Amino acid sequence: MSVKTSDRAFEKTVSRHGVVDSPDPQSRVKSAPRPGEDPYPTRLAEPFDMPWLNRREAVVKGSAEAGPLSQAQLDEFERKGFLFEPGFITGEELDELRRELAALLEKPDYRHRNFSITEPSGNEIRSLFAMHFLSERFARLARDERLVGRARQILGGEPYVHQSRINYKPGFEGKGFNWHSDFETWHAEDGMPAMHAVSASIVLTDNHPFNGPLMLIPGSHKVFVPCLGETPDDNHKQSLKTQELGVPSREALAALVERHGIEAPTGAAGGLLLFDCNVLHGSNANMSPDPRSNAFFVYNRRDNGCVAPFAARRRRPGFLAHDPDEAWSPEG
């Protein structure tokens, strides 16, 4: 199920916001990514004349013959930047994952560790990272061909787990996540070169309109929105609680929502949401008594491994950005 807020004509957006898909030839945007330079400049001191840059990479790199997704599903992912599959995991398998989730959240050794992020106020866990290293059950799920096959099909190459995490929004206490593109952060702070990554989010509790479900702007993955502000050292310590840097301008967000609307896939526990690394997304606070939990696996293409960060002095800690074949441990 999804809720769409807008489907207005592009021409209205252009007249109101002056937004086009391609940079104006007279704009300073033309001098930003010169040949051989970073095609996705961000964390800027001042804005460009245009609100966004065109995406360089294809969205879907594989074919319907290469994996479990049908051509219709691939077309939807190409168009919207995400795909929701209800009932992906059911029965005892879902119950087992929910028990494992509860065990991880309750493990005292994982509290007050750098990979365990609490809410901005209070001690409730907000995100638990590197879960496929903390749990053999989630490690098996990360390697499951049902997920890996879908990632391989979308990415057009062999994937590895760049990041894994549990996002947990406790009832009444869970705060929201500001609008952002994951790729903007991974590019700026982790050194991910190109848009060859996809997130697989498995809903472990029922997601409904009142417990802060993920909201996405369909079609926003086709453009890159540069963000303002220099990246301070150890920005992740703040941004994982409340993201302030790497957030698109309100003008760019308004223009994209005016053009594409907002959708919030919701449904029973066990659904799978696949979404492109560059689609803009965020979520509201959980205003209900019902917790919201999702398990995330970010699959990056192996030939797109991270290099030096493009807009930070050094890469973030390993629990946020794994290398191919890395053997991460909570003990360092």
C-alpha positions in Angstrom: 0.0 0.0 0.0 1.3 3.5 -0.7 0.0 7.0 -0.3 0.9 9.5 -3.0 0.5 13.2 -2.3 1.1 14.8 -5.7 1.1 14.1 -9.4 1.1 17.6 -10.9 2.3 18.5 -14.4 6.0 19.1 -15.0 5.1 22.3 -16.9 3.7 23.8 -13.7 6.9 23.0 -11.8 9.0 24.7 -14.5 7.0 27.9 -14.5 7.0 28.1 -10.7 10.5 27.0 -9.8 12.5 27.4 -13.0 13.6 23.7 -12.8 14.7 21.6 -15.7 16.4 18.3 -15.9 19.5 19.6 -17.7 21.8 22.4 -16.5 21.4 25.7 -18.3 24.4 26.3 -20.6 24.9 29.7 -19.0 24.8 28.3 -15.4 27.8 27.9 -13.2 26.8 24.3 -13.0 28.6 23.8 -16.3 31.9 24.6 -14.6 31.3 22.4 -11.6 32.0 18.8 -12.8 34.6 19.2 -15.5 35.8 16.1 -17.3 37.9 14.1 -14.9 36.5 15.8 -11.9 33.9 14.6 -9.4 30.6 14.4 -11.3 28.7 14.7 -8.0 30.1 17.7 -6.1 28.4 18.3 -2.8 28.9 19.9 0.7 29.4 23.2 -1.1 30.2 26.7 0.2 27.6 28.3 -2.0 24.8 26.8 -4.1 24.9 26.4 -7.9 22.6 28.3 -10.1 20.5 25.1 -10.8 19.0 22.9 -8.0 20.4 19.6 -9.3 22.6 17.7 -11.7 21.7 14.9 -14.0 22.5 11.4 -12.9 25.3 9.8 -15.0 24.7 6.1 -14.4 21.9 3.8 -15.5 19.4 2.9 -12.8 18.8 -0.8 -13.8 21.9 -2.4 -15.3 20.7 -6.0 -15.6 17.8 -7.7 -17.5 14.7 -9.6 -16.6 16.5 -12.8 -17.7 19.3 -12.3 -15.2 17.3 -12.6 -12.0 14.1 -13.0 -10.1 12.5 -9.6 -10.9 10.2 -9.4 -13.8 10.5 -6.8 -16.6 7.5 -5.0 -15.1 9.1 -4.9 -11.7 12.4 -3.6 -13.2 10.5 -1.0 -15.2 8.8 0.2 -12.0 12.2 0.4 -10.2 13.6 2.3 -13.1 10.8 4.8 -13.1 10.3 5.3 -9.4 13.6 4.4 -7.9 12.0 1.8 -5.6 9.9 -1.4 -5.6 7.8 -2.8 -2.7 7.1 -6.6 -2.5 4.6 -7.5 0.2 4.9 -10.9 1.9 8.5 -11.4 0.9 9.2 -13.2 4.2 6.4 -15.0 6.1 5.7 -17.6 8.7 8.4 -19.1 10.9 11.2 -17.4 9.0 9.7 -14.0 9.9 9.2 -15.0 13.5 12.8 -16.2 13.7 14.0 -12.8 12.4 11.9 -10.9 14.8 13.2 -13.0 17.7 16.8 -12.3 16.5 16.0 -8.6 16.3 14.7 -8.5 19.9 17.8 -10.4 21.1 20.1 -7.9 19.4 18.3 -4.9 20.8 18.3 -6.3 24.3 22.0 -7.4 24.3 23.7 -5.2 27.0 27.2 -5.6 25.4 25.9 -3.6 22.3 24.7 -0.6 24.2 26.9 2.5 24.4 29.0 1.2 21.5 29.9 3.3 18.5 27.9 1.0 16.2 24.8 1.3 18.4 23.0 4.7 17.8 20.5 5.9 20.4 17.7 8.5 20.0 18.7 12.2 20.2 17.1 12.3 23.6 17.0 9.1 25.7 18.7 5.7 25.6 16.4 3.9 23.1 18.3 2.4 20.3 17.7 4.2 17.0 20.0 2.2 14.7 22.2 -0.9 15.1 24.9 -1.1 12.4 27.0 -4.0 11.1 24.2 -6.4 12.1 25.4 -9.1 9.6 28.6 -9.3 11.6 26.8 -9.2 15.0 24.3 -12.0 14.1 24.9 -15.2 12.1 21.1 -15.3 11.4 21.3 -11.9 9.7 24.5 -12.8 8.0 22.7 -15.7 6.3 20.0 -13.4 5.3 22.5 -11.0 3.8 23.9 -13.8 1.7 20.4 -15.2 0.7 20.1 -15.4 -3.0 16.6 -14.0 -2.9 18.2 -10.7 -1.9 21.6 -11.0 -3.6 19.9 -12.0 -6.9 17.7 -9.0 -6.9 20.7 -6.7 -6.1 22.8 -8.4 -8.8 20.0 -8.0 -11.3 19.6 -4.2 -10.6 23.3 -3.4 -10.3 24.4 -5.5 -13.3 27.3 -6.9 -11.4 28.4 -8.9 -8.3 27.3 -7.1 -5.1 28.8 -7.0 -1.6 27.3 -5.7 1.6 28.5 -2.1 2.0 26.4 -1.5 5.1 23.8 -3.3 7.2 21.7 -1.9 10.0 18.5 -2.2 12.0 16.4 0.9 12.1 14.2 0.9 15.2 11.5 3.4 16.0 10.1 2.7 19.5 6.5 3.6 20.1 6.0 7.3 21.0 9.8 7.9 21.2 11.1 7.2 17.7 12.2 10.4 16.0 12.2 11.0 12.2 14.9 11.0 9.6 15.4 14.1 7.5 15.1 14.1 3.7 18.4 12.8 2.1 20.0 10.7 -0.6 22.0 7.9 0.8 24.4 8.2 -2.1 25.1 11.9 -1.2 26.4 10.8 2.2 28.2 7.7 1.0 29.9 9.7 -1.8 30.8 12.7 0.4 31.9 10.8 3.6 32.7 7.2 2.5 34.1 7.7 -0.9 31.5 5.7 -2.9 32.4 6.7 -6.5 29.2 6.1 -8.5 25.5 5.2 -8.2 25.9 1.4 -8.3 24.2 0.5 -5.0 20.8 -0.6 -3.9 19.2 -0.9 -0.4 17.1 -3.9 0.6 14.8 -3.1 3.6 12.8 -5.9 5.2 9.9 -4.8 7.3 10.1 -6.7 10.6 7.1 -5.0 12.2 3.9 -3.8 10.6 4.4 -0.4 8.9 1.4 1.9 8.9 0.8 5.6 8.3 1.2 6.4 12.0 4.4 4.8 13.1 6.8 6.7 10.9 7.1 4.7 7.7 9.7 5.5 5.1 8.6 8.2 2.7 10.2 8.4 -0.8 10.1 10.9 -3.7 9.6 8.7 -6.8 11.7 9.8 -9.7 14.1 11.8 -7.5 16.8 9.2 -8.1 17.3 10.5 -11.7 19.0 13.7 -10.4 21.7 14.5 -7.9 21.0 17.4 -5.5 24.2 19.0 -4.2 24.0 20.0 -0.6 25.6 22.9 1.3 28.0 23.0 4.2 31.5 21.7 4.9 31.7 18.2 6.5 33.2 18.5 10.0 35.3 15.7 11.4 33.3 12.8 13.0 30.1 14.2 11.5 28.6 10.7 11.8 28.3 11.1 15.6 25.7 13.8 15.0 24.2 12.9 11.7 23.2 9.4 12.7 21.1 10.9 15.5 19.9 14.1 13.7 20.9 14.7 10.1 21.6 18.4 9.4 24.3 18.2 6.7 23.6 16.4 3.4 20.0 17.6 3.4 18.7 19.1 0.1 17.5 22.6 0.1 13.8 23.2 0.7 13.6 24.8 -2.8 14.9 21.6 -4.4 12.7 19.4 -2.3 9.6 21.5 -3.0 10.3 21.3 -6.8 10.8 17.5 -6.8 7.7 16.9 -4.6 5.7 19.2 -6.8 6.7 17.2 -9.8 6.7 13.6 -8.4 4.8 13.6 -5.2 5.6 11.5 -2.1 4.9 7.8 -1.6 5.0 5.8 1.7 5.0 2.0 1.2 3.3 0.4 4.2 2.1 -3.0 5.0 2.4 -6.1 7.2 5.7 -7.3 8.5 7.7 -9.4 6.0 7.5 -7.0 3.0 10.6 -6.1 1.1 11.4 -2.5 -0.1 14.2 -2.2 -2.7 15.3 1.4 -3.3 18.0 3.1 -5.3 21.0 4.6 -3.5 20.1 8.1 -4.8 16.3 8.3 -4.2 15.4 11.0 -1.8 13.7 9.6 1.3 13.0 10.4 5.0 10.4 9.6 7.7 8.3 11.2 10.4 8.4 10.5 14.1 6.6 7.5 15.4 3.4 9.0 17.0 1.8 5.6 17.7 2.4 3.0 20.4 3.6 0.5 17.8 7.3 0.2 17.2 8.7 0.2 13.7 11.6 -2.0 12.8 13.4 -2.6 9.5 16.5 -4.6 8.6 18.6 -2.9 5.9 21.2 -4.4 3.7 23.0 -2.0 1.3 24.5 -3.9 -1.7 27.2 -2.1 -3.6 28.7 -3.4 -6.8 32.2 -4.9 -6.2 33.8 -2.7 -8.9 32.4 0.4 -7.1 34.3 0.0 -3.9 34.9 3.1 -1.8 38.0 5.3 -2.2 39.0 8.5 -0.4 35.9 10.5 0.6 34.9 13.2 -1.9 33.8 15.8 0.7 35.4 14.9 4.0 38.9 14.6 5.4 38.7 10.9 6.2 36.3 8.0 5.8 33.8 7.2 8.4 34.3 4.2 10.8 34.2 0.7 9.3 30.8 -0.2 10.8 29.3 2.3 8.5 31.1 1.4 5.3 32.5 -2.1 4.8 34.9 -3.0 2.1 34.5 -6.1 -0.1 35.5 -9.3 1.8 36.1 -7.3 5.0 36.0 -9.2 8.3 34.7 -6.5 10.6 34.5 -7.1 14.4 32.9 -5.1 17.1 36.2 -5.4 19.0 38.0 -3.5 16.2 
